[in-house]
Amino acid sequence: MTLFFPSHGRTATAVTSTVMVMTTSASVPTEGAISPGGGVTDRLVDANERYAAAFTDPGMDARPVLHVAVVACMDARLDLHAALGLELGDCHTIRNAGGVVTDDVIRSLTISQRKLGTRSIVLIHHTGCGLEAITEDFRTELEMEVGQRPAWAVEAFRDVDQDVRQSMQRVRTSPFMLHTDDVRGFVFDVKTGLLREIDPA
């Protein structure tokens, strides 16, 4: 699949989802790695200091250049900007466990559309999702452990395609959305880097 994104005043360029190289911190040598006695947060703070030293204000406001919001799973294997050919400022990115459309996702999308000018919504689930390996019984397990039942649903699922369809339906039927004519759903293959579009029907 090829996506065309006219970004930051450039001529529209084709971005093919097959062109993608993903790495993790485990596979890349870390410059200035922290001592064994330190924590991962120290490593992140150190990295931020190096980042800030070379940082220049891009002069953007909060409105995404491409007027698109992407809802995706929080899975660490998904490098959304690289996979979709996005640059800083192009989109709103909303992530949670499973990439499911919850009330809080609707809250973020509503603000994104009504206050910050987005019109398109892209929903991305992925293969091998952790939510396929648990059930709503997880809430009961938590209640037994801590003495309080979570108010939130786990949103576990068995069929990733069907869950993408459900997420699309939740967006399209929300009374708070201004724009529902361009809502599309995909499954990202963590082995190949390819997106597979899901038919909403």
Disulfide bonds with the S-S distance in Angstrom:
none
